[in-house]
């Protein structure tokens, strides 16, 4: 019985060693993949920063003419009253000339 027990332990040890080796190979593959993704991420961040710098240029911070600036809507600071535009009720208006 001692020989069977030893053989069982030896077999389990071999299976465990094989699993550890497989996991080590998978780990090495994942490390190289992570490294390549980090490099790609850094390149994309640099490209993104360069494109943002190009987009943010206008006539005030580059040699572009003011006519090339994009249209920017001026915000109205007046508060809405809820009234309709035009003459309001109760306004005398003008008398039509016949």
Buried (B, 14 or more C-beta within 10 A) or exposed (E): EEEEEEEEEEEEEEEEEEEEEEEEEEEEEEEEEEEEEEEEEEEEEEEEEEEEEEEEEEEEEEEEEEEEEEEEEEEEEEEEEEEEEEEEEEEEEEEEEE
